[in-house]
Amino acid sequence: MSAEPRSLRRRLTLTLIGGAAVLAILFYLVVRTYAQQIAQQSQDRILEASVTSVLDAAVVREGQVEMDLPYAAFAMLDTSADDRVFYAIHQGEALLSGYRGLVSPPFALSAAPSFDTVPFNGVDVRVATWTHSLPASPRPVLLSVSVAQTRDSLAGTLLAISINAAVFGGAFFLLAAGMALWTSASTLRPLGLIAESVARRGPSDLRPVTRAVPSELSPLVTSLNSLMTRLSQSLSQSETFIAEAAHRVRTPLATVRSHAEVTLMRVDKDENRQALRSMIRAIDESSRAAGQLLDHAMVTFRGDQLERQDIDLVTICSEIVERLTPVAEMMDLDLTLVSDGPVPSKADPILIQNAVRNLVDNALKYSDPDSAVQIAVTATPAPTITVRDQGIGFPEAEMALLSQRFQRGGNAKDTVGSGLGLTIANDVAEAHGGRLELKNLETGGACAILHL
């Protein structure tokens, strides 16, 4: 069982689109992460400034911390999302002012504020805590200031940035997908041109492909040209063989038949004469079968690539009538040609000759003595060649099968034949875009119409 063919263009397109999708996702994640870091740093800087402002307002008198909370320390935390602000001031571990539970002691001196995100009152808040040592007598006072802010504004900012990043990522993906389709089409275009160039060739046109191609396709084109060279040589040998075989098969058979006929006239015994007649019949069958097999091979060979020429169908049929009239006269048959004048057509003359000769030969074989075989050539509505006889006609039940190879009607058992005559005519008609029509005449006899 052969594997299902895979599309190289589809594979290349999916690979490029998949890469574009990965890059778009990475772009979104990088932008969102970087934006989150920048937004968090901005909030932390504001919280640090607020803590610093509160610490700067603190003084120690007689061992007690006094401060007037500056309005600006909390005003700078105002946001469009109306984030809530919390604070806590501790002296040592004792809460001096603010929200209990916002941060928990112990506190340690630090050169810079520390930041943390913790839950408070059911929401996540960002907390900045800075512990300073205030000079006092008899010993310094440890003061810790914590300022916290909810993250609603930060979340809104991140959402807006994420949406913009997603939009830009999606636009990048669509642009990259379009470029992937264009890239795959343009990259594989040379393959299509090569396929088109090769598809136009046939048995009579096996020229090498000379179209300029990318260097990656040069080995393929070289292999194709080598293959067509070998095919040209093989077809030339086949054509020579067919012509040689036709001569070498028919000539010996004709010689043997002549000797058999001469011997038949010299033999007196009935059994010997009957044996010689059987021999002559067998020779006729072999000669006819060999000839028609060679004709069929020629039709098959030329049918793929017709050598169309401007011909006159009447002239071709006239030559066939002239050639076969002696045969018809020996069989007491009247062979005639009917036409209204020249019937021009653009066709392969050798194939047309083969088809008409086989149709006429069939008509002569199956006609009764002292009857007529007529060839009619007409130009309208399309060029047609009609061969009529007054013989036994076609078996109605088998008429659809008679144009198949080696198929003979049930009423033709006693007649020499190979079952290829109608096949040859049908193949020639199909090669010219036409058809072979078989029917029986109401007055008796068969009618074969070659539509071109």
Buried (B, 14 or more C-beta within 10 A) or exposed (E): EEEEEEEEBEEBBEEBBEEBBEBBEEBBEEBBEEBBEEBBEEBBEBBBBBBBBBBEBBEBEEEEBEBEBBEEBBEBBEBEBEBBBBBBBBBEEEBBBBBEEBBEEEBEEEEEBBBEEEEBEEEBBBBBBBBBEBEBEEEEBBBBBBBBBBBBBBBBBBEEBBEEBBEBBEEBBEEBBEEBBEBBEEBBEBBEBBEEBBEEBEBEEBEEBEEEBEEEBEEBBEEBBEEBEEEBEEBEEBBEEBEEBBEEBBEEBEEBBEEBBEBBEEEEEEEEBEBBEEBBEBBEBBBBBBBBBBBBBBBEBBBEBBEEEEBBBBBBBBEBBEEBBEEBEEBEBBBEBEBEEEBEBEBBBBBBBBBBBBBBBBBBBBBBEEBBBBBBBBBEEEBBBBBBBBBBBBBEEBBEEBBEEEBBBEBBEEBBBBBBBBBBBBBBBEBBEBEBBBEBEEEEBBBBBBBB
